[in-house]
Amino acid sequence: MANDPLAPLQLLGDRLRTLRARRGASLADVAARTGISASTLSRLESAQRKPSLELILPLAAEYGVGLDELMALPTALDPRITPVIEELNGQLIQHLSRRSSDVQVRRTRIPGSATPPPRAPVSHPGFDWVYVLSGTLVLLLGDTEWRLGPGQAAEFDTSTPHWFGPADHRAVDYLSLFTHAGERAHHHD
């Protein structure tokens, strides 16, 4: 492969196909979100089309990867992740995985409050897994309420309506793992 001048194009095509598959997106889905035709996307993925910045930049943004990560030749990747922290609906969310990973890992801290958050169950394809670090987390799964304390975990099919939040006025801190479908459903993107 080192002597093949077209190897980087094939690697890029493979990388694009893998990123799209991880998102569970069709060529038509990506085409609608990026403005790049499905046929052009297919040709990029099969290395039958040379990439240009006009094509690669929107794809890097769509898949949540840096241009350097998308275009890089295989090397030993630095396994360390610099967590990004954001505030979403009053919660502190720490992203603990690369956006291109199949499973997303988050640490979430819901601060204490005298007013409990509204329970608004959602359902979507995939699974969620939670592990409580501190506080007490309520998991509403269908019509059943579960309480999880520090060191307890739960895994569940997200096609069942679900919601989780603090059990009382105290803060709760937990880890969660989910697929990209779960990330989109919970607006973590």
Long-range contacts (C-beta under 8 A, 24 or more apart in sequence): 6-47, 8-71, 8-73, 9-47, 9-50, 9-51, 10-47, 11-73, 11-74, 12-44, 12-47, 12-51, 12-70, 12-71, 13-44, 13-45, 13-46, 13-47, 14-45, 15-70, 16-41, 16-44, 16-45, 16-59, 16-63, 16-70, 17-45, 19-63, 19-65, 19-100, 20-45, 20-63, 22-100, 22-101, 22-102, 22-180, 23-63, 23-180, 24-125, 24-179, 24-180, 24-181, 30-59, 30-62, 33-62, 34-58, 34-59, 34-62, 63-99, 63-100, 64-99, 64-100, 64-189, 65-98, 65-99, 65-100, 69-100, 83-107, 88-187, 88-188, 93-188, 96-175, 102-179, 102-180, 103-177, 103-178, 103-179, 104-177, 104-178, 104-179, 104-180, 104-182, 104-183, 104-188, 105-175, 105-176, 105-177, 106-175, 106-176, 106-177, 106-178, 106-188, 107-133, 107-173, 107-174, 107-175, 108-173, 108-174, 108-175, 108-176, 109-171, 109-172, 109-173, 110-135, 110-165, 110-166, 110-171, 110-172, 110-173, 111-171, 112-166, 112-169, 112-170, 112-171, 113-166, 113-169, 114-169, 116-165, 116-166, 116-168, 116-169, 117-165, 117-166, 119-163, 119-165, 120-163, 121-161, 121-162, 121-163, 122-161, 122-162, 122-163, 122-185, 122-186, 123-158, 123-159, 123-160, 123-161, 123-162, 124-158, 124-159, 124-181, 124-182, 124-184, 124-185, 125-158, 125-159, 125-179, 125-181, 126-158, 126-178, 126-179, 126-181, 126-182, 126-185, 127-155, 127-156, 127-157, 127-158, 127-178, 127-179, 127-182, 128-155, 128-156, 128-158, 128-162, 128-176, 128-177, 128-178, 128-182, 129-153, 129-154, 129-155, 129-176, 129-177, 129-178, 130-154, 130-164, 130-174, 130-175, 130-176, 131-174, 131-175, 131-176, 132-172, 132-173, 132-174, 133-173, 133-174, 133-175, 134-171, 134-172, 134-173, 135-166, 135-167, 135-170, 135-171, 135-172, 135-173, 135-174, 136-166, 136-167, 136-168, 136-170, 136-172, 137-164, 137-165, 137-166, 137-167, 137-172, 137-174, 138-164, 138-165, 138-166, 138-167, 139-163, 139-164, 140-164, 148-174, 158-182, 158-185
